[in-house]
């Protein structure tokens, strides 16, 4: 069972400059809440309570101001500052002490997931016994992503980064589940031409051992990448439309924690006081009426 998770919230967010010159991208708003709430919600829906957030050097205070130590959500938050972005697998090297002898999930801080069956799929993924499992989702433009070829048993035959001509349209999303071998595997990687450790190289190590499998987000599920200003706007519009139509919130961390019985109604009242008079607080009030 995977009980630990890492959120990679570093990077410079250069495509969103000048917005990201003073604020980390993951703290910018997706409709009514910071982007960081969305990947946090995914790990919490999976039942993961012990979470490491990797942030840029000098930005730790920004995250702690809004998230504190995680107690408000019934979880434990740990933070590490990353001096220089060195690629996704570097998260496992930086987080070696946090991971210890356990398995771990990794989610990219700018990825958004939504779907009716999402929680069930997450619960299945954290039951990983060995190897690596990645979440894949069909896209209309596979040439922009890492693309996986999957066989009938959900084993991955190949992963190609931004293929010009691909028979598969299954993009590798920013959500991964690993056994403990991921730390040592990451240490053996060599930087690519981009001078970074590549996630595809790490996944291929599992593939060579026939330990790489796929989980499908499924038809009706949504995976959005908030890498640009346009993507941010589209994701915010998506959340706004759903929340205002349904009257329910996406990625309300207190609601997830209450549902998981990690916090109680008294804790919700403390959150209401923390947020002050706002739409989010009004929603929390409805949860405890």
Steps between C-alpha positions, in 0.01 A plus 500: 500500500631844405472739794736776391477752218715769341380813324756658269421871526833643388594638161504862391168517312667708228209457259284690748738789560465772631235342727755252634778750565386551859261209566542125447271376222340244729372782723321682218121454496308238310161665539445525879802325648878471448618253238688301768164397651422285195799260508470492878138390463601215268743357756243544777232323296748213466517484879854639522561711811879540507601739222823670392477820295813599307517875437742755356766645723371808677129417451445274799339778704234555233384139523508484879291815521203332333559130582672518840597148613194334348327440833201703379442225243583209728827432320872549559679732260877503455691746284835499319648789306651416162793722404492418129243298301673178389211301357212301646703201632702740714195513727582147620863588567405814693228307681707191583482555877127573479434185297713275719411137431148577380326516164405842372269687264610801298272766354603808307387819668346647185284200405121494542295180520125456517259213450217307663711186528824680593492413871447129432787492251727679746410252774591217264832659405621540859462123545809462280713208619802549277614684190352821367153597388425815301174671415438539126231690312416538130580835338433652161857622454736222619799666331508745794534235771679189612289224343455144626423187303298264721421131443183309588627428852566871566875444484692776325689397188665835433508866593604757241550866579310730260479256206455643151292203389344286770250216477406569863323808632549412868687781670697438818345731757679654796396234753724203583510221759834337584646228717805582711745415222428840349761668720790283385377499140496881503854514632627299203352735239720730297396850388358529148593759239275737696736443796212353699403155627214379283188326630483290182845356577383410849182335371701303246700343782177353631390404149820300442415297809138462378383691805333796330121505470225747420181616664244680284331817621207390288248655267333797665807571713695821458874558508615856445852639497525859626835572340404825328278802565241368251501162674449674834201690363344187348543301821352783707202517265455123527497514881273805504247337270482178702490663841236756412284243323519233770543708814786270597867584527791329328811456715348623825768353724300535821204318344723210393659485845158503668377222271814298582436564872838667537345815649174591673252788494704697755794490261276629220405797720870580546545498121204734458667742741832465316352580157275781618185619326513348150319259267726213605414557868130514419532158338676364810215633716254291298704187572440526875141624507 
